[in-house]
């Protein structure tokens, strides 16, 4: 037995029929971020990276001005690293920071790397100089830059440049792909496999 409320409900719904033919539509496109949200994300990203770039000299291993430096993350193939070491990758962006104070160099390096990655650059040149007369020790900026680069996840590898391009006062730096490039590669690979 139905109570009076349920009976009234079923009486009202007696002539209702389901809608036909319309497919369920789901919006799979992500909502675009506002300019303010993008700026906030960029500021948070930069702040997170700065935490890995100390200015405290006791945290920076000393590298002599004429030392050849080299760094490679796990997973970087030997052939790829060899091409970087030999300066065989195209370089479209260069930053010259020799003569900068340490805090200026840190900001310039981070801004440069983020801008290069956002522009889709995979290999850049960074001129830090040798710093023979740096204080409190020779090679100060070089030492700091090498330490910072090894701490940043967007840097896959670096190596001192060839002699004709500056030698131990210059680095070739290999960057990870930007998020946009990763998405484009994923879409291209999907099309190549016959997925639509």
N, C-alpha and C positions, 0 to 999 in steps of 0.2 A: 504494500500500500504506500502511496505517495502522500506526503503532506501537502497542504494547500499551496505553499510557495512553489514546490517542485512541479505540481500539477499546472499551475499558472505558467511557469517557465516553458514546459513542454508544449502547452497549448499555443503559446506565442511563437515557438520555434517550429511548429508543425510544417509550415510551408517554405522553410529555408532550405536552399539547395547549395552544394559546394560550387565555387567558381571553377570554370573549366579552361584548360588550354594554356594558362599562364605559367611559365616556368619560374622557379624561384631565382631571383637575381641577387647575386652577392657582389658587392664592390670589392674587388681584390686590389685595387690601386691604393697604395699608401697615401695618406693625406699629406699634402705639401706642408713643409714647415715654414713658419713665418720668418721674416728677416731677424726678428728679435730672438727667436728660438735658435736660429743658426748661429748668431753671434754668441749667445750664451753657451752653446755647445763648443764652439771654437775656443772660448775663454777657459772653459773647464778642461778641455783637452790640453791647451797650452800650460795651464797650471799643473796638471798631472805630469807633463813632461818635465817641467822645471824642477819638480821634486827629485828627479833623477840626475840633475845637473848641478851638483854642489859648487859653491864658491869657496868653501872651506878648504884651504890648501893641504890640511892634514889628510884629507880624503882623496887627494889627487896623486896618483903615482907619478914620479918624476921621470921624464923622458928627455934624453940629451938632444940638443939641437940637430945633430947630424945623424941620429938614429933613424933607420928605416923602420916604419911602423906598419903593422898589419893586423887585421881583425876579420874573422869570418864566423858568422853564426852557424850553429849546427843545421844541417839541411841544405846549405849552399853547396852546389856541386863544384867539384874540383875544376872542371873545365870553365865554368862560369867565373870562378874566382881567378883563374889564370888569365882570362881575357881582361878582367878588371885590372889585375896587377900590371898587365902589359899595355894598358891604356887603349884597348881596342874598342871600347864602347863610345858611342857618340855622346858628346857633352854639350848641352845647350844652355846650361845655367852654371854660373861661377860666382862665388862670393869671396871677396878679399877682406880679411879681418886683421891682417898683420898691422901692428901698431895700436890695436884696440886695447882698452882696459878689459879686465876679466869679465866684469858684469856686462859691459857693452858687447863683448864677444859672445857671451852666452845668449843674450837676447837676439843678436843678429843671426847666430847659427840656427837657433830654434825657428825663428821666423822664416829663414831661408829654406830649411828642410821641409817645413810644413807647406810653404808655398810651392816648392818644387814638386812635392808629392801630389798636391792638389792639381797641379798642371800636368800630371801624368809623367813626369820625368822619373826615370829609373836610375840614372847615373849622373852625378853632379861633381863639380870640382870645388874644393874648399882650400883657399890659400890662407894658411895660418902663420906663415913665416917661420923662421928658425928661432928667433928670440935669443940671440947670443948675449944681449945686454939686458935681458929681462930681470926684474927684481921681484921676489927675493931669490929666485934661482933662474938660471938660463933655461930657455925652452918652456917658460911658464904657460903661455897660451897654447902652444903645441901639446903639452902634457894634458891640459884641461880639456881641449877639444877631443883628443883621442879617448880620454876617459868618458866624456859625455856621450860621444858617439857609440861607444860600446855598451852604454846603459840604455840607449833609446831603442825601443822595439821597432821603430820604422827604419832603422839602419840595419841592413843585412850584412854588409861588409865594407871595409875600407882598406886602402893600401897607399903607401907613399907613391907619388907620381914618378914618371920617368924623368931622368935628368934634364932633358930638353924642355920639360914642362914645369920645372921648379923643384924637382927632386924631393928632398926631405922637408921642404917648406910648404909642400902642397899635398893634398889628399884627393884620391878618387874615392867617391862615396857611392855605394849602391843602396838604393832605397826599396822598400816594399811597395807593392802596387797600392794605389789609392782605392778606396771603397768603390768608387765609380768604375775604375778599370776592372776590378774584380767582378762586378756585376755584368759589365759588358763582355768579359771573357766567358763568364758562366752562360750568358745568353747565346754567344757565338758557338760555344761548344755544344750546347743543347740543340741548336739548329743543325749543326754538322752531324749529329747523331740521329737525325730524323725525327726528333721530338718536336712537337708543335703545341 
